[in-house]
Amino acid sequence: MSFSAALPRATVEALRASGHDVDDCDLNAEGFNPVLSREERIAYHDLSLNRAHAGPYVERLLAAEGLVLVFPVWNYGYPAILKGFFDRVFLPGVSFRLTNGKLSPSLYNIRKLAAVTTYGGSRLRTILMGDPPRRHFKRSLRLNVKPGAPAKYLALYDMNRATDAGCTAFLATVRRVIGTF
């Protein structure tokens, strides 16, 4: 099994072992289309239409009490499928309200937020690049959920040179932190 497959498995196992019901949403396995169509963009701000193409994913997000993202960082960003998920599912009327040009968060059902990720680059190089995924997670995503919700960001840096021992240690950290989250 690849390390990319081991991370979500360890995350889901840790959550279930601590008594959580888990909706394991594997966007790739489910064939999620990350492309925001022209029609979706036109209907984006129309609350009566904007959920039409991503309705089942919206319902899953609104039913969740926590959100744990497991993904590899590619070129210091989210994989396209995850970015597309945010664009197509975190819609006006779902993750935020737009009133008189002002944004208000609305995902108050999400009371805990976590990310488990790997980077090809070192932590220093990632810092120098501004670490866009961490910034987006800690600032933008966190602002859309329940105020004060705890947020954990677990990252393994320099994956290109990670040893078996380093990967095993990171998996143990994931199991421990997510299992008590």
Order of alpha helices (4+ residues) and beta strands (2+ residues): alpha-alpha-alpha-beta-alpha-beta-beta-beta-alpha-alpha-beta-alpha
